[in-house]
Amino acid sequence: MSNNYEGVLERVLKRIKPSSKEKKRLEGLSKKTLKLANKEAKKFNAKAIIAGSLTRGTWLPDKNEFDIFIIFPKTLSEKRLEQLGLKLGKSIIKKLKGEWRIEYAQHPYVRGKVNNTQIDIVPCYKVKSGEKIKSAVDRTPFHVEYLNKNLPKKLSKDVRLLKQLCKGNKIYGADAKTEGFSGYVCELLIIKYKSFINVLKNAVKWKPGEVIDIEKYYNKKDYSKLRKEFKRQILILIDPTDKNRNAAAAISATSFYTLKKMANIFLTKPSDKLFFEEKYEPLKEEELITLQMKRRTELLLVEFKPPKVVPDILWPQLRRFADRLEGILKENEFEVLRKDVYTNEKDLAVVLLEMQISKLPTVDKRIGPLVFDLDDSERFLKKYKTIATVGPYIENNYWCVEVKRKFVNAKGKILDSLKEKAKTLRDKGIPKYIAMEVAKKFDMVSETDKIMELIKKDENFGVFLKKHFKKVSLI
């Protein structure tokens, strides 16, 4: 480790390393939970393991949580697996005097709260290899086994540093909201490059479609085929436990280039600040007015209540909704400069459309066929004979008419498009769960005072809006 970095990294490690008291408490609770889980699991020929970063000492201090995976025989039916998983999960949390609720991923599972610690108890199948899984969670025991075997304890601090760098720049997590680097990916990168600094030195050289194959399952001549197989996946990190899986599939282009940028900055000018999130104040009214006057754009916000679905369903549907709204506007000659989505996952969801062209003339020119195309000309003239406000007339041997435009502003078009029943909205390409909520109620917000009301309702929305205008360079 270079002397240029040592001081900075030591200071960061002091801030992100859990205290001995915290470590002792969490490890004690995890051992107690594991013992209890194995006692319960044994009744059904199953076995429990601790999954996640706790056993490897790579967890961050605010990650006050751990997972228990209960591995059932693969002969069990899926329905029975779910029933037993929930039964055991509830029983374990109750015996720990905690509170539980049911969460949903590929299978339902129990999430417990014990002494302010989150414990997820997840059922999975016992399979022979990561390539023969019956559900996505079945590969977790293979990840645990691989990392325990291949990640030396001395590299725990390097993993923590990489996780914190990602966390401080909001690219830590493979969930649908973040689309970033999972803990597993961070640990694999440290295994591959042997240190935090080496990860950064290599990251600055990464190109889109970069292939990392720790176990050397493939020859370099096969990389072009891999890029076709994992099309549009910006980083291809072959899962050591399943050569057919890209462990980095969740990483977006933005997250990829954010890490490259942070790596370059740190290697050039090391600083503690790069590891910790910059704090933003919510956007103030005078700032909003100044920004809109400067940019000469119009903000259109579609506000509604988020559907009660898991975040990994909610966020992709929100993004697809934003894409569809942009498409509807473009079909009607309105232009979106930039779009974004926000939700607090409780009572507020917003699609933000910053309009480049939000108003159009009342008149619309339609150019028809050449006058020499007799059949097409006849159809064109018949269609516009009664609805044209000007014409038909001829320009450069083409028939032309001018008609009254139905929608002269983008807001009116969105209002018209969304005031439908859920089925009609789905037929228009609006995602299912979003369509159900929008059909019940939605609001179009564009006035400054109403935008400020939303910020008062949810300050995090005000922070989101500030970040929208303060788009940072990725190079």
Contacts in CASP RR format, 6 or more apart in sequence:
PFRMAT RR
TARGET T0000
AUTHOR 0000-0000-0000
METHOD contacts of the structure
MODEL  1
MSNNYEGVLERVLKRIKPSSKEKKRLEGLSKKTLKLANKEAKKFNAKAII
AGSLTRGTWLPDKNEFDIFIIFPKTLSEKRLEQLGLKLGKSIIKKLKGEW
RIEYAQHPYVRGKVNNTQIDIVPCYKVKSGEKIKSAVDRTPFHVEYLNKN
LPKKLSKDVRLLKQLCKGNKIYGADAKTEGFSGYVCELLIIKYKSFINVL
KNAVKWKPGEVIDIEKYYNKKDYSKLRKEFKRQILILIDPTDKNRNAAAA
ISATSFYTLKKMANIFLTKPSDKLFFEEKYEPLKEEELITLQMKRRTELL
LVEFKPPKVVPDILWPQLRRFADRLEGILKENEFEVLRKDVYTNEKDLAV
VLLEMQISKLPTVDKRIGPLVFDLDDSERFLKKYKTIATVGPYIENNYWC
VEVKRKFVNAKGKILDSLKEKAKTLRDKGIPKYIAMEVAKKFDMVSETDK
IMELIKKDENFGVFLKKHFKKVSLI
1 9 0 8 1.000
1 195 0 8 1.000
1 197 0 8 1.000
2 197 0 8 1.000
4 270 0 8 1.000
5 197 0 8 1.000
5 266 0 8 1.000
5 270 0 8 1.000
8 270 0 8 1.000
8 271 0 8 1.000
8 272 0 8 1.000
9 161 0 8 1.000
9 196 0 8 1.000
9 270 0 8 1.000
11 272 0 8 1.000
12 161 0 8 1.000
12 164 0 8 1.000
12 272 0 8 1.000
12 275 0 8 1.000
13 157 0 8 1.000
13 160 0 8 1.000
13 161 0 8 1.000
15 272 0 8 1.000
15 276 0 8 1.000
16 60 0 8 1.000
16 61 0 8 1.000
16 160 0 8 1.000
16 161 0 8 1.000
16 164 0 8 1.000
16 275 0 8 1.000
17 61 0 8 1.000
17 157 0 8 1.000
17 160 0 8 1.000
18 26 0 8 1.000
18 59 0 8 1.000
18 60 0 8 1.000
18 61 0 8 1.000
19 61 0 8 1.000
22 61 0 8 1.000
26 54 0 8 1.000
26 64 0 8 1.000
26 66 0 8 1.000
26 117 0 8 1.000
27 54 0 8 1.000
29 114 0 8 1.000
29 115 0 8 1.000
29 117 0 8 1.000
30 50 0 8 1.000
30 54 0 8 1.000
30 66 0 8 1.000
32 96 0 8 1.000
33 66 0 8 1.000
33 68 0 8 1.000
33 92 0 8 1.000
33 96 0 8 1.000
33 114 0 8 1.000
33 119 0 8 1.000
34 48 0 8 1.000
34 49 0 8 1.000
34 50 0 8 1.000
34 68 0 8 1.000
36 92 0 8 1.000
36 95 0 8 1.000
36 96 0 8 1.000
37 48 0 8 1.000
37 68 0 8 1.000
37 70 0 8 1.000
37 88 0 8 1.000
37 89 0 8 1.000
37 92 0 8 1.000
37 121 0 8 1.000
38 47 0 8 1.000
38 48 0 8 1.000
40 48 0 8 1.000
40 88 0 8 1.000
40 89 0 8 1.000
40 91 0 8 1.000
40 92 0 8 1.000
41 47 0 8 1.000
41 48 0 8 1.000
41 70 0 8 1.000
41 71 0 8 1.000
41 88 0 8 1.000
44 72 0 8 1.000
44 84 0 8 1.000
44 88 0 8 1.000
45 72 0 8 1.000
45 73 0 8 1.000
46 70 0 8 1.000
46 71 0 8 1.000
46 72 0 8 1.000
46 73 0 8 1.000
46 84 0 8 1.000
46 88 0 8 1.000
47 70 0 8 1.000
47 71 0 8 1.000
47 126 0 8 1.000
48 68 0 8 1.000
48 69 0 8 1.000
48 70 0 8 1.000
48 71 0 8 1.000
49 68 0 8 1.000
49 69 0 8 1.000
49 71 0 8 1.000
49 141 0 8 1.000
49 144 0 8 1.000
50 66 0 8 1.000
50 67 0 8 1.000
50 68 0 8 1.000
50 69 0 8 1.000
50 144 0 8 1.000
51 66 0 8 1.000
51 67 0 8 1.000
51 68 0 8 1.000
51 69 0 8 1.000
51 122 0 8 1.000
51 140 0 8 1.000
51 141 0 8 1.000
51 143 0 8 1.000
51 144 0 8 1.000
52 59 0 8 1.000
52 66 0 8 1.000
52 67 0 8 1.000
52 144 0 8 1.000
53 59 0 8 1.000
53 63 0 8 1.000
53 159 0 8 1.000
53 183 0 8 1.000
53 187 0 8 1.000
54 66 0 8 1.000
55 144 0 8 1.000
55 148 0 8 1.000
56 147 0 8 1.000
56 148 0 8 1.000
56 151 0 8 1.000
56 153 0 8 1.000
56 156 0 8 1.000
56 159 0 8 1.000
56 187 0 8 1.000
57 153 0 8 1.000
57 156 0 8 1.000
57 160 0 8 1.000
58 151 0 8 1.000
58 156 0 8 1.000
58 159 0 8 1.000
58 160 0 8 1.000
58 163 0 8 1.000
58 183 0 8 1.000
58 186 0 8 1.000
58 187 0 8 1.000
59 160 0 8 1.000
60 160 0 8 1.000
60 163 0 8 1.000
60 164 0 8 1.000
60 167 0 8 1.000
64 116 0 8 1.000
64 117 0 8 1.000
64 118 0 8 1.000
65 117 0 8 1.000
65 118 0 8 1.000
65 119 0 8 1.000
65 120 0 8 1.000
66 117 0 8 1.000
66 119 0 8 1.000
66 120 0 8 1.000
67 119 0 8 1.000
67 120 0 8 1.000
67 121 0 8 1.000
67 122 0 8 1.000
67 140 0 8 1.000
68 92 0 8 1.000
68 119 0 8 1.000
68 120 0 8 1.000
68 121 0 8 1.000
68 122 0 8 1.000
69 122 0 8 1.000
69 123 0 8 1.000
69 124 0 8 1.000
69 137 0 8 1.000
69 140 0 8 1.000
69 141 0 8 1.000
69 144 0 8 1.000
70 85 0 8 1.000
70 88 0 8 1.000
70 89 0 8 1.000
70 121 0 8 1.000
70 122 0 8 1.000
70 123 0 8 1.000
70 124 0 8 1.000
71 124 0 8 1.000
71 125 0 8 1.000
71 126 0 8 1.000
71 141 0 8 1.000
72 81 0 8 1.000
72 84 0 8 1.000
72 85 0 8 1.000
72 123 0 8 1.000
72 124 0 8 1.000
72 125 0 8 1.000
72 126 0 8 1.000
73 125 0 8 1.000
73 126 0 8 1.000
74 125 0 8 1.000
74 126 0 8 1.000
74 127 0 8 1.000
74 134 0 8 1.000
76 84 0 8 1.000
76 125 0 8 1.000
78 107 0 8 1.000
78 134 0 8 1.000
81 107 0 8 1.000
81 123 0 8 1.000
81 125 0 8 1.000
82 107 0 8 1.000
82 108 0 8 1.000
82 123 0 8 1.000
84 123 0 8 1.000
85 109 0 8 1.000
85 110 0 8 1.000
85 121 0 8 1.000
85 123 0 8 1.000
86 102 0 8 1.000
86 108 0 8 1.000
86 109 0 8 1.000
86 110 0 8 1.000
86 123 0 8 1.000
88 121 0 8 1.000
88 123 0 8 1.000
89 100 0 8 1.000
89 109 0 8 1.000
89 110 0 8 1.000
89 121 0 8 1.000
90 100 0 8 1.000
90 110 0 8 1.000
92 110 0 8 1.000
92 121 0 8 1.000
93 99 0 8 1.000
93 100 0 8 1.000
93 110 0 8 1.000
93 112 0 8 1.000
93 114 0 8 1.000
93 119 0 8 1.000
93 121 0 8 1.000
94 100 0 8 1.000
96 114 0 8 1.000
96 119 0 8 1.000
97 114 0 8 1.000
98 112 0 8 1.000
98 113 0 8 1.000
98 114 0 8 1.000
98 115 0 8 1.000
99 112 0 8 1.000
99 113 0 8 1.000
100 110 0 8 1.000
100 111 0 8 1.000
100 112 0 8 1.000
100 113 0 8 1.000
101 110 0 8 1.000
101 111 0 8 1.000
101 112 0 8 1.000
102 108 0 8 1.000
102 109 0 8 1.000
102 110 0 8 1.000
102 111 0 8 1.000
103 109 0 8 1.000
103 110 0 8 1.000
103 111 0 8 1.000
103 120 0 8 1.000
103 310 0 8 1.000
104 310 0 8 1.000
105 122 0 8 1.000
105 136 0 8 1.000
105 137 0 8 1.000
105 310 0 8 1.000
105 312 0 8 1.000
106 135 0 8 1.000
106 136 0 8 1.000
106 137 0 8 1.000
107 122 0 8 1.000
107 123 0 8 1.000
107 124 0 8 1.000
107 135 0 8 1.000
107 137 0 8 1.000
109 120 0 8 1.000
109 121 0 8 1.000
109 122 0 8 1.000
109 123 0 8 1.000
110 120 0 8 1.000
110 121 0 8 1.000
111 118 0 8 1.000
111 119 0 8 1.000
111 120 0 8 1.000
111 121 0 8 1.000
112 118 0 8 1.000
112 119 0 8 1.000
112 120 0 8 1.000
112 121 0 8 1.000
113 119 0 8 1.000
122 137 0 8 1.000
122 140 0 8 1.000
123 137 0 8 1.000
124 135 0 8 1.000
124 137 0 8 1.000
124 138 0 8 1.000
124 140 0 8 1.000
124 141 0 8 1.000
125 133 0 8 1.000
125 134 0 8 1.000
125 135 0 8 1.000
125 138 0 8 1.000
126 141 0 8 1.000
127 133 0 8 1.000
127 134 0 8 1.000
127 138 0 8 1.000
129 142 0 8 1.000
129 241 0 8 1.000
129 242 0 8 1.000
130 138 0 8 1.000
130 139 0 8 1.000
130 142 0 8 1.000
130 241 0 8 1.000
130 242 0 8 1.000
131 242 0 8 1.000
131 243 0 8 1.000
131 244 0 8 1.000
133 139 0 8 1.000
133 242 0 8 1.000
139 239 0 8 1.000
139 241 0 8 1.000
139 242 0 8 1.000
139 245 0 8 1.000
142 241 0 8 1.000
142 242 0 8 1.000
143 184 0 8 1.000
143 241 0 8 1.000
145 241 0 8 1.000
146 240 0 8 1.000
146 241 0 8 1.000
147 184 0 8 1.000
147 187 0 8 1.000
147 191 0 8 1.000
150 191 0 8 1.000
150 240 0 8 1.000
151 159 0 8 1.000
151 187 0 8 1.000
151 190 0 8 1.000
151 191 0 8 1.000
155 190 0 8 1.000
155 191 0 8 1.000
155 194 0 8 1.000
155 195 0 8 1.000
157 196 0 8 1.000
158 190 0 8 1.000
158 195 0 8 1.000
158 196 0 8 1.000
158 199 0 8 1.000
159 183 0 8 1.000
159 186 0 8 1.000
159 187 0 8 1.000
159 190 0 8 1.000
159 196 0 8 1.000
161 196 0 8 1.000
161 275 0 8 1.000
162 181 0 8 1.000
162 186 0 8 1.000
162 189 0 8 1.000
162 190 0 8 1.000
162 196 0 8 1.000
162 199 0 8 1.000
163 172 0 8 1.000
163 183 0 8 1.000
163 186 0 8 1.000
164 275 0 8 1.000
164 276 0 8 1.000
165 259 0 8 1.000
165 262 0 8 1.000
165 266 0 8 1.000
165 274 0 8 1.000
165 275 0 8 1.000
166 172 0 8 1.000
166 173 0 8 1.000
166 180 0 8 1.000
166 181 0 8 1.000
166 186 0 8 1.000
166 259 0 8 1.000
167 277 0 8 1.000
168 274 0 8 1.000
168 275 0 8 1.000
168 276 0 8 1.000
168 277 0 8 1.000
169 258 0 8 1.000
169 259 0 8 1.000
169 262 0 8 1.000
169 274 0 8 1.000
169 277 0 8 1.000
170 178 0 8 1.000
170 277 0 8 1.000
171 178 0 8 1.000
171 180 0 8 1.000
171 181 0 8 1.000
171 254 0 8 1.000
171 255 0 8 1.000
171 258 0 8 1.000
171 259 0 8 1.000
172 178 0 8 1.000
172 180 0 8 1.000
172 181 0 8 1.000
172 183 0 8 1.000
172 186 0 8 1.000
173 180 0 8 1.000
173 181 0 8 1.000
173 182 0 8 1.000
173 183 0 8 1.000
173 250 0 8 1.000
174 180 0 8 1.000
174 181 0 8 1.000
174 182 0 8 1.000
174 183 0 8 1.000
174 184 0 8 1.000
174 185 0 8 1.000
174 250 0 8 1.000
174 251 0 8 1.000
175 250 0 8 1.000
175 311 0 8 1.000
175 312 0 8 1.000
175 315 0 8 1.000
176 250 0 8 1.000
176 311 0 8 1.000
176 312 0 8 1.000
176 313 0 8 1.000
176 314 0 8 1.000
176 315 0 8 1.000
176 316 0 8 1.000
177 311 0 8 1.000
177 315 0 8 1.000
178 255 0 8 1.000
179 250 0 8 1.000
179 251 0 8 1.000
179 252 0 8 1.000
179 254 0 8 1.000
179 255 0 8 1.000
180 250 0 8 1.000
180 251 0 8 1.000
180 252 0 8 1.000
180 255 0 8 1.000
181 189 0 8 1.000
181 248 0 8 1.000
181 251 0 8 1.000
181 255 0 8 1.000
181 259 0 8 1.000
182 247 0 8 1.000
182 250 0 8 1.000
184 247 0 8 1.000
185 237 0 8 1.000
185 247 0 8 1.000
185 248 0 8 1.000
185 251 0 8 1.000
188 212 0 8 1.000
188 214 0 8 1.000
188 237 0 8 1.000
188 240 0 8 1.000
188 247 0 8 1.000
189 199 0 8 1.000
189 212 0 8 1.000
189 237 0 8 1.000
190 196 0 8 1.000
190 199 0 8 1.000
191 214 0 8 1.000
192 199 0 8 1.000
192 212 0 8 1.000
192 214 0 8 1.000
193 199 0 8 1.000
193 201 0 8 1.000
193 202 0 8 1.000
197 267 0 8 1.000
199 263 0 8 1.000
200 263 0 8 1.000
200 266 0 8 1.000
200 267 0 8 1.000
201 263 0 8 1.000
201 267 0 8 1.000
203 259 0 8 1.000
203 260 0 8 1.000
203 263 0 8 1.000
204 260 0 8 1.000
204 263 0 8 1.000
204 264 0 8 1.000
204 267 0 8 1.000
206 235 0 8 1.000
206 256 0 8 1.000
206 260 0 8 1.000
208 234 0 8 1.000
208 253 0 8 1.000
208 256 0 8 1.000
209 227 0 8 1.000
209 230 0 8 1.000
209 233 0 8 1.000
209 234 0 8 1.000
209 235 0 8 1.000
209 236 0 8 1.000
210 234 0 8 1.000
210 235 0 8 1.000
210 236 0 8 1.000
211 218 0 8 1.000
211 223 0 8 1.000
211 226 0 8 1.000
211 227 0 8 1.000
211 236 0 8 1.000
211 238 0 8 1.000
212 235 0 8 1.000
212 236 0 8 1.000
212 237 0 8 1.000
212 238 0 8 1.000
212 248 0 8 1.000
213 238 0 8 1.000
214 237 0 8 1.000
214 238 0 8 1.000
214 240 0 8 1.000
215 238 0 8 1.000
215 240 0 8 1.000
215 243 0 8 1.000
217 238 0 8 1.000
217 243 0 8 1.000
218 226 0 8 1.000
218 238 0 8 1.000
218 243 0 8 1.000
226 236 0 8 1.000
226 238 0 8 1.000
227 236 0 8 1.000
230 236 0 8 1.000
230 246 0 8 1.000
230 249 0 8 1.000
233 246 0 8 1.000
233 248 0 8 1.000
233 249 0 8 1.000
233 251 0 8 1.000
234 251 0 8 1.000
234 252 0 8 1.000
234 253 0 8 1.000
234 256 0 8 1.000
235 248 0 8 1.000
235 251 0 8 1.000
235 256 0 8 1.000
236 246 0 8 1.000
236 248 0 8 1.000
237 246 0 8 1.000
237 247 0 8 1.000
237 248 0 8 1.000
238 245 0 8 1.000
238 246 0 8 1.000
238 247 0 8 1.000
239 245 0 8 1.000
239 246 0 8 1.000
239 247 0 8 1.000
254 474 0 8 1.000
257 474 0 8 1.000
257 475 0 8 1.000
258 474 0 8 1.000
260 474 0 8 1.000
261 473 0 8 1.000
261 474 0 8 1.000
261 475 0 8 1.000
262 274 0 8 1.000
265 271 0 8 1.000
265 274 0 8 1.000
266 274 0 8 1.000
280 463 0 8 1.000
280 466 0 8 1.000
280 467 0 8 1.000
280 470 0 8 1.000
281 463 0 8 1.000
281 466 0 8 1.000
282 455 0 8 1.000
282 459 0 8 1.000
282 460 0 8 1.000
282 461 0 8 1.000
282 462 0 8 1.000
282 463 0 8 1.000
282 465 0 8 1.000
282 466 0 8 1.000
283 455 0 8 1.000
283 462 0 8 1.000
283 463 0 8 1.000
283 465 0 8 1.000
283 466 0 8 1.000
283 469 0 8 1.000
285 448 0 8 1.000
285 452 0 8 1.000
287 466 0 8 1.000
288 448 0 8 1.000
288 451 0 8 1.000
288 452 0 8 1.000
288 465 0 8 1.000
289 448 0 8 1.000
291 469 0 8 1.000
292 298 0 8 1.000
292 299 0 8 1.000
292 448 0 8 1.000
295 354 0 8 1.000
297 337 0 8 1.000
297 354 0 8 1.000
297 355 0 8 1.000
297 356 0 8 1.000
297 358 0 8 1.000
298 354 0 8 1.000
298 355 0 8 1.000
298 358 0 8 1.000
298 410 0 8 1.000
298 446 0 8 1.000
299 352 0 8 1.000
299 353 0 8 1.000
299 354 0 8 1.000
299 355 0 8 1.000
299 446 0 8 1.000
299 451 0 8 1.000
300 352 0 8 1.000
300 353 0 8 1.000
300 354 0 8 1.000
300 355 0 8 1.000
300 358 0 8 1.000
300 410 0 8 1.000
300 411 0 8 1.000
300 414 0 8 1.000
300 444 0 8 1.000
300 445 0 8 1.000
300 446 0 8 1.000
301 350 0 8 1.000
301 351 0 8 1.000
301 352 0 8 1.000
301 353 0 8 1.000
301 444 0 8 1.000
301 445 0 8 1.000
301 446 0 8 1.000
301 451 0 8 1.000
301 454 0 8 1.000
302 325 0 8 1.000
302 350 0 8 1.000
302 351 0 8 1.000
302 353 0 8 1.000
302 414 0 8 1.000
302 418 0 8 1.000
302 438 0 8 1.000
302 442 0 8 1.000
302 443 0 8 1.000
302 444 0 8 1.000
302 445 0 8 1.000
303 348 0 8 1.000
303 349 0 8 1.000
303 350 0 8 1.000
303 442 0 8 1.000
303 443 0 8 1.000
303 444 0 8 1.000
303 445 0 8 1.000
303 454 0 8 1.000
304 349 0 8 1.000
304 434 0 8 1.000
304 437 0 8 1.000
304 438 0 8 1.000
304 441 0 8 1.000
304 442 0 8 1.000
304 443 0 8 1.000
305 347 0 8 1.000
305 348 0 8 1.000
305 349 0 8 1.000
305 437 0 8 1.000
305 440 0 8 1.000
305 441 0 8 1.000
306 314 0 8 1.000
306 318 0 8 1.000
306 343 0 8 1.000
306 344 0 8 1.000
306 345 0 8 1.000
306 346 0 8 1.000
306 347 0 8 1.000
306 348 0 8 1.000
306 349 0 8 1.000
306 437 0 8 1.000
307 314 0 8 1.000
307 317 0 8 1.000
307 433 0 8 1.000
307 434 0 8 1.000
307 436 0 8 1.000
307 437 0 8 1.000
309 317 0 8 1.000
309 433 0 8 1.000
311 345 0 8 1.000
313 433 0 8 1.000
314 343 0 8 1.000
314 345 0 8 1.000
314 349 0 8 1.000
314 433 0 8 1.000
315 341 0 8 1.000
315 343 0 8 1.000
316 431 0 8 1.000
317 431 0 8 1.000
317 432 0 8 1.000
317 433 0 8 1.000
317 434 0 8 1.000
318 341 0 8 1.000
318 343 0 8 1.000
318 349 0 8 1.000
318 351 0 8 1.000
318 434 0 8 1.000
319 341 0 8 1.000
320 431 0 8 1.000
320 434 0 8 1.000
321 341 0 8 1.000
321 351 0 8 1.000
321 430 0 8 1.000
321 431 0 8 1.000
321 434 0 8 1.000
322 339 0 8 1.000
322 340 0 8 1.000
322 341 0 8 1.000
322 351 0 8 1.000
322 352 0 8 1.000
322 353 0 8 1.000
323 339 0 8 1.000
324 428 0 8 1.000
324 429 0 8 1.000
324 430 0 8 1.000
324 431 0 8 1.000
325 339 0 8 1.000
325 351 0 8 1.000
325 353 0 8 1.000
325 414 0 8 1.000
325 417 0 8 1.000
326 336 0 8 1.000
326 339 0 8 1.000
326 353 0 8 1.000
328 413 0 8 1.000
328 414 0 8 1.000
328 417 0 8 1.000
328 428 0 8 1.000
329 335 0 8 1.000
329 336 0 8 1.000
329 353 0 8 1.000
329 355 0 8 1.000
329 410 0 8 1.000
329 413 0 8 1.000
329 414 0 8 1.000
330 336 0 8 1.000
332 407 0 8 1.000
332 410 0 8 1.000
332 413 0 8 1.000
333 357 0 8 1.000
333 360 0 8 1.000
334 355 0 8 1.000
334 357 0 8 1.000
334 358 0 8 1.000
334 360 0 8 1.000
334 410 0 8 1.000
334 413 0 8 1.000
335 355 0 8 1.000
335 356 0 8 1.000
335 357 0 8 1.000
336 353 0 8 1.000
336 354 0 8 1.000
336 355 0 8 1.000
336 356 0 8 1.000
337 354 0 8 1.000
337 355 0 8 1.000
337 356 0 8 1.000
338 354 0 8 1.000
338 468 0 8 1.000
338 471 0 8 1.000
339 351 0 8 1.000
339 352 0 8 1.000
339 353 0 8 1.000
339 354 0 8 1.000
340 351 0 8 1.000
340 352 0 8 1.000
340 464 0 8 1.000
340 468 0 8 1.000
341 349 0 8 1.000
341 350 0 8 1.000
341 351 0 8 1.000
341 352 0 8 1.000
342 348 0 8 1.000
342 349 0 8 1.000
342 350 0 8 1.000
342 352 0 8 1.000
342 461 0 8 1.000
342 464 0 8 1.000
343 349 0 8 1.000
343 350 0 8 1.000
344 458 0 8 1.000
344 460 0 8 1.000
344 461 0 8 1.000
348 454 0 8 1.000
348 457 0 8 1.000
348 458 0 8 1.000
348 461 0 8 1.000
349 437 0 8 1.000
350 454 0 8 1.000
350 461 0 8 1.000
352 465 0 8 1.000
352 468 0 8 1.000
353 410 0 8 1.000
353 414 0 8 1.000
354 468 0 8 1.000
355 410 0 8 1.000
357 410 0 8 1.000
358 409 0 8 1.000
358 410 0 8 1.000
358 411 0 8 1.000
359 408 0 8 1.000
359 409 0 8 1.000
359 410 0 8 1.000
360 405 0 8 1.000
360 407 0 8 1.000
360 408 0 8 1.000
360 409 0 8 1.000
361 405 0 8 1.000
361 408 0 8 1.000
362 404 0 8 1.000
362 405 0 8 1.000
362 408 0 8 1.000
363 389 0 8 1.000
363 390 0 8 1.000
363 402 0 8 1.000
363 403 0 8 1.000
363 404 0 8 1.000
363 405 0 8 1.000
364 402 0 8 1.000
364 403 0 8 1.000
364 404 0 8 1.000
364 405 0 8 1.000
365 400 0 8 1.000
365 401 0 8 1.000
365 402 0 8 1.000
366 384 0 8 1.000
366 400 0 8 1.000
366 401 0 8 1.000
366 402 0 8 1.000
366 403 0 8 1.000
367 395 0 8 1.000
367 398 0 8 1.000
367 399 0 8 1.000
367 400 0 8 1.000
368 376 0 8 1.000
368 380 0 8 1.000
368 398 0 8 1.000
368 399 0 8 1.000
368 400 0 8 1.000
368 401 0 8 1.000
369 376 0 8 1.000
369 377 0 8 1.000
369 380 0 8 1.000
369 398 0 8 1.000
369 399 0 8 1.000
370 376 0 8 1.000
370 377 0 8 1.000
370 397 0 8 1.000
370 398 0 8 1.000
370 399 0 8 1.000
371 377 0 8 1.000
371 394 0 8 1.000
371 397 0 8 1.000
371 398 0 8 1.000
371 399 0 8 1.000
372 397 0 8 1.000
377 399 0 8 1.000
380 392 0 8 1.000
380 399 0 8 1.000
381 392 0 8 1.000
381 399 0 8 1.000
384 391 0 8 1.000
384 392 0 8 1.000
384 401 0 8 1.000
384 403 0 8 1.000
385 392 0 8 1.000
387 403 0 8 1.000
387 404 0 8 1.000
388 401 0 8 1.000
388 402 0 8 1.000
388 403 0 8 1.000
389 402 0 8 1.000
389 403 0 8 1.000
389 404 0 8 1.000
390 401 0 8 1.000
390 402 0 8 1.000
391 400 0 8 1.000
391 401 0 8 1.000
391 402 0 8 1.000
392 399 0 8 1.000
392 400 0 8 1.000
392 401 0 8 1.000
393 399 0 8 1.000
393 400 0 8 1.000
393 401 0 8 1.000
394 400 0 8 1.000
407 413 0 8 1.000
407 416 0 8 1.000
411 444 0 8 1.000
411 446 0 8 1.000
412 444 0 8 1.000
414 444 0 8 1.000
415 444 0 8 1.000
417 428 0 8 1.000
418 425 0 8 1.000
418 430 0 8 1.000
418 438 0 8 1.000
418 442 0 8 1.000
420 428 0 8 1.000
420 439 0 8 1.000
421 439 0 8 1.000
422 435 0 8 1.000
422 436 0 8 1.000
422 438 0 8 1.000
422 439 0 8 1.000
423 435 0 8 1.000
425 435 0 8 1.000
425 438 0 8 1.000
425 439 0 8 1.000
426 432 0 8 1.000
426 435 0 8 1.000
430 438 0 8 1.000
445 451 0 8 1.000
445 454 0 8 1.000
451 465 0 8 1.000
454 461 0 8 1.000
454 462 0 8 1.000
455 461 0 8 1.000
455 462 0 8 1.000
455 465 0 8 1.000
END
